[in-house]
Amino acid sequence: MQRILLEGPLSEPVTLAEAKAHLRLETAAEDDLLSAHLVAARVAVECDIRKVMIAQEWRAVWTERPEKLRLPIPPVLSLDAVRLENAAGERLLQPAEFALRAGGEVALTASLAGMKRLEIDFTAGFGEAAEAVPAPLRQAVLMRAAHWFENRGLALDSEQAIPPGYERLISPYRELVPA
């Protein structure tokens, strides 16, 4: 299964103004650097929790019939389109032919017999706006971005790149890898 980002988030869970207030910065001299840290921190948190925060459009592609049809990026907000290709050709499934179940599982009424390719477009994230993201995750992004900003000489993959308390903030939201 392949996953493809179709459209990234339209905003970040932590604004530049929030980060500047946290760091007590009053000038715009380093806004670009701090903004880059905010994006990198969001991506790092998303990787750590195996979820995305702000609504993003994704496509999951299967070229072999899946045993269980589970979308790879939680939390899923909506199923947007399902395309099925088999020996008869490719067709866009109608909304009545698919449904989203708990845990990001997809139920199809269409048969997957002879499937060559299955594509599912979906929107994942806690919501469209920062307010939809749980406060501890927003705090984790802020802490990580501020820590990187204040400690610019650190390698981003070193143990010192993670601020104290970070793991406690994200651990309740971490997606466990299904067995």
Buried (B, 14 or more C-beta within 10 A) or exposed (E): BEEEEEEEBEEBBBBBEBBBEBBEBEEEEBBEEBBBBBBBBBBBBBEBBBBBBBBBBBBBEBEEEEEEBBBBBBBBBEBEEBBBBBEEEEEEBEEEBBEBEEEBEBEBEBEEEEBBEBBBBBBBBBEBEBEBBBEEBBBBBBBBBBBBBEEEEBEEEEEEBBBEEBEEBBEEBEEEEEE
